[in-house]
Amino acid sequence: MTKHLVSAYQSLPISFVKGDGVYLWDQNGEQYLDALCGISVTSLGHNNPVVTRAIQEQAATLIHTSNLYSIEWQQKLADKICSLSLMDKVFFGNSGAEANEAAIKLARLYGNRQGIKDPQIVVMEHSFHGRTMATLSATGSRKVQAGFEPLVSGFVRAPFNNLESIEAIAENNNKVVAILVEPVLGEGGIIVPDPGYLAKLREICDHNNWLLMLDEIQTGIARSGKMFAFQHSNITPDVMTLAKALGNGMPIGACVTYGKAADIIQPGNHGSTFGGNPLACRTALSVLETIVDQDITGNVVARSKQLIDLLQQGLRENSQIKQIRHLGLLIGIELNQNCQTIVKQALDQHLLINVTAEKVIRLLPPLIIDEQQTAEIAEKVIHCITTFQPDYIS
Ligand SMILES: Cc1ncc(COP(=O)(O)O)c(C=O)c1O
């Protein structure tokens, strides 16, 4: 253990040295089933052969040139994202927070260019948008913000899945230019809104000339059972942000724009040294092609149904369960008590899971998972919950 790392993380005392498909191996050669994917990142599994080949070939050819020159792989990736989303233009960065920074800057430009002084963005309670100053200010969690005051101004907060509050803001606040919202609250506890919520937000945005900006950093790239979660709602956002699974572990973020949002960012408004480099873009392109070629969304739908059915059956009689929520393979099991120690209990069962919002067991299994591996996750999770000890120490 080194003393030379900033104590930003309370990492578990385990380190993985190898990954393949849905499995990871630690230094002692012990095998673990990964039902978390590095928090929704390695969705196509570890060491995916198509993605690994793309990385190897591109690393041996060209990694970086900068955006001073045009980058063919960046153009190909933008074309692919736009053909899959039916949106128009993409800006590339290196992370989710950067993708959201681009969206926030875009919304401010949109407002300022219309002469709206101090434009504001509606954001949600219990949301998570990142750890940079603007994105943590947009985030709806005091824990994330505490100690970092003064926060970035220009955000108005509303309860998630509550349309009346948005309508009230529209009536009383003429500085609003956009809504930034996750289609499903991820870090906030896998909160799935009512059907029709996004469609109604789209209507409110159209009526008030606001931009609808969807943070699909956790929900996007097939996790929900569609390539993008908004595709369950028969709408198109003005802006969508992506990261996490887009690179299957290669750092990349994207701010995707549509219609009136597509030409707001102009030369000199925004930039990134690494953003959109050939290595990250070729990797991400191989990710999207694999999802389409191998009908990964079809697998997500089938495995999601199987896993939810098994969890509901196995936990039906369990009095600790408050609710099981999901969209595709984005799954939250809410208990009636703090359950953070269940992560260690699962680790001792050689299963990787996570707890968010203190009481919600979060499962983000690989989208390539097969029937037998899905049954194994269900069995282990049910076992951990039925034998759950809040003060568990392994
Ligand atoms: C919905 C959402 N937005 C933004 C982020 C921030 O992404 P990153 O950690 O890549 O900056 C996350 C990360 O968990 C997220 O879940």
The ligand as an SDF file (V2000), in Angstrom:
LIG
                    3D

 16 16  0  0  0  0  0  0  0  0999 V2000
  -25.5120   10.2490  -14.9070 C   0  0  0  0  0  0  0  0  0  0  0  0
  -24.0660   10.5920  -14.7580 C   0  0  0  0  0  0  0  0  0  0  0  0
  -23.6070   11.7600  -15.2280 N   0  0  0  0  0  0  0  0  0  0  0  0
  -22.3230   12.1040  -15.1340 C   0  0  0  0  0  0  0  0  0  0  0  0
  -21.3960   11.2750  -14.5340 C   0  0  0  0  0  0  0  0  0  0  0  0
  -19.9600   11.7000  -14.4240 C   0  0  0  0  0  0  0  0  0  0  0  0
  -19.1600   10.9490  -15.2820 O   0  0  0  0  0  0  0  0  0  0  0  0
  -17.5770   10.9170  -15.1070 P   0  0  0  0  0  0  0  0  0  0  0  0
  -17.2810   10.2330  -13.8140 O   0  0  0  0  0  0  0  0  0  0  0  0
  -17.0730   10.1600  -16.3060 O   0  0  0  0  0  0  0  0  0  0  0  0
  -17.0960   12.3320  -15.0990 O   0  0  0  0  0  0  0  0  0  0  0  0
  -21.8250   10.0420  -14.0170 C   0  0  0  0  0  0  0  0  0  0  0  0
  -20.8790    9.1580  -13.3280 C   0  0  0  0  0  0  0  0  0  0  0  0
  -21.2410    8.3350  -12.5150 O   0  0  0  0  0  0  0  0  0  0  0  0
  -23.1960    9.6970  -14.1360 C   0  0  0  0  0  0  0  0  0  0  0  0
  -23.6640    8.5350  -13.6550 O   0  0  0  0  0  0  0  0  0  0  0  0
  1  2  1  0
  2  3  1  0
  2 15  2  0
  3  4  2  0
  4  5  1  0
  5  6  1  0
  5 12  2  0
  6  7  1  0
  7  8  1  0
  8  9  2  0
  8 10  1  0
  8 11  1  0
 12 13  1  0
 12 15  1  0
 13 14  2  0
 15 16  1  0
M  END
$$$$
